[in-house]
Amino acid sequence: MGAVLAWTIPGVRSLLSLLVFFPLLIGIAFGQGWSKHYAPRPKPIILPGTLAIVVVLELIQGVGILYNVVLRQTSNFELFPLLIGGAIAGGLLGAFIGGTGAVKKMNRVRASDTARLEAELED
């Protein structure tokens, strides 16, 4: 949905396509906040096929936002390949660093949840 909105909403308003993430993030935050009192958080599961689909859709959304916000405003289309290359390289680097950091943090949080819940059971 975000990729479609990024390409169809004209101008700077295409940044509104980023709002599709808020319901997802709010749902995850409330779900984990509630369930951490009853069970340890689950182990991180990385499905390569699903991850590839999400990355491609996010790249399409990012390119749509770049096109609508930067290029339509400045009409400087010779910068388009440079912007796309930089966006893809930065996105992949950020996803790698953020992904590995998130997995490590999830493992630490899961271990602390398990220790806390086991200590509560011993009482």
C-alpha positions as CSV (number, residue, x, y, z in Angstrom):
1,M,0.0,0.0,0.0
2,G,2.9,2.4,0.8
3,A,4.5,1.8,-2.6
4,V,1.3,2.6,-4.4
5,L,0.6,5.7,-2.4
6,A,4.2,6.9,-2.8
7,W,3.8,6.9,-6.6
8,T,0.2,8.2,-6.8
9,I,0.2,11.1,-4.3
10,P,1.8,14.1,-6.0
11,G,4.6,16.2,-4.6
12,V,5.8,16.4,-1.1
13,R,2.5,14.9,0.1
14,S,3.9,11.5,-1.1
15,L,5.7,11.4,2.2
16,L,2.3,10.6,3.7
17,S,2.7,7.1,2.3
18,L,5.0,6.5,5.3
19,L,2.0,6.6,7.6
20,V,1.1,3.0,6.6
21,F,3.7,1.9,9.1
22,F,2.1,3.4,12.2
23,P,-0.8,0.9,12.6
24,L,1.7,-2.0,12.2
25,L,4.1,-0.6,14.7
26,I,1.4,0.3,17.2
27,G,0.0,-3.2,17.0
28,I,3.4,-4.8,17.5
29,A,4.2,-2.5,20.4
30,F,0.9,-3.2,22.2
31,G,1.0,-7.0,21.5
32,Q,4.6,-7.3,22.8
33,G,3.9,-5.1,25.8
34,W,0.9,-7.2,26.8
35,S,2.4,-10.6,26.1
36,K,5.8,-10.0,27.9
37,H,4.0,-10.4,31.2
38,Y,2.8,-13.9,30.3
39,A,5.5,-15.5,28.0
40,P,9.0,-14.7,26.8
41,R,9.2,-12.9,23.5
42,P,9.5,-15.2,20.6
43,K,12.8,-16.0,18.9
44,P,13.5,-13.8,15.8
45,I,12.5,-15.7,12.7
46,I,13.9,-14.4,9.4
47,L,12.1,-15.7,6.3
48,P,14.2,-14.9,3.3
49,G,11.4,-14.9,0.8
50,T,9.2,-12.6,2.8
51,L,12.1,-10.4,3.6
52,A,12.9,-10.1,-0.1
53,I,9.4,-9.1,-0.9
54,V,9.3,-6.5,1.8
55,V,12.6,-5.0,0.8
56,V,11.6,-4.8,-2.9
57,L,8.3,-3.1,-2.0
58,E,10.1,-0.6,0.3
59,L,12.6,0.2,-2.4
60,I,9.7,0.9,-4.8
61,Q,8.1,3.2,-2.2
62,G,11.4,5.0,-1.5
63,V,12.0,5.5,-5.3
64,G,8.4,6.9,-5.6
65,I,9.0,9.3,-2.7
66,L,12.3,10.4,-4.2
67,Y,10.8,10.9,-7.6
68,N,7.8,12.9,-6.3
69,V,9.6,15.0,-3.6
70,V,13.0,15.7,-5.2
71,L,12.8,15.3,-8.9
72,R,9.4,16.7,-9.7
73,Q,10.2,19.8,-7.6
74,T,13.6,20.5,-9.1
75,S,13.2,18.9,-12.6
76,N,16.8,17.8,-12.3
77,F,16.5,14.3,-13.8
78,E,20.2,13.7,-14.3
79,L,20.5,13.2,-10.6
80,F,17.9,10.4,-10.6
81,P,20.4,7.5,-11.0
82,L,22.7,8.9,-8.4
83,L,19.8,9.4,-5.9
84,I,18.4,5.9,-6.5
85,G,21.9,4.3,-6.1
86,G,22.5,6.2,-2.9
87,A,19.0,5.3,-1.6
88,I,19.5,1.6,-2.3
89,A,23.0,1.5,-0.9
90,G,22.0,3.4,2.2
91,G,18.8,1.4,2.7
92,L,20.6,-2.0,2.4
93,L,23.4,-0.9,4.8
94,G,20.8,0.4,7.3
95,A,18.8,-2.7,7.0
96,F,21.8,-4.9,7.6
97,I,23.1,-2.9,10.6
98,G,19.6,-2.4,12.0
99,G,18.6,-6.0,11.4
100,T,21.6,-7.5,13.1
101,G,21.3,-5.1,16.0
102,A,17.6,-5.9,16.4
103,V,18.2,-9.7,16.4
104,K,20.9,-9.3,19.1
105,K,18.6,-7.1,21.2
106,M,15.6,-9.5,20.8
107,N,17.8,-12.3,22.0
108,R,18.9,-10.3,25.1
109,V,15.3,-9.3,25.9
110,R,14.1,-12.8,25.4
111,A,16.7,-14.1,27.9
112,S,15.7,-11.4,30.4
113,D,12.0,-12.2,30.0
114,T,12.7,-15.9,30.5
115,A,14.8,-15.2,33.7
116,R,12.1,-12.9,35.1
117,L,9.3,-15.3,34.4
118,E,11.2,-18.2,35.9
119,A,12.0,-16.1,39.0
120,E,8.3,-15.3,39.4
121,L,7.4,-19.0,39.1
122,E,9.9,-19.9,41.9
123,D,8.1,-17.6,44.3
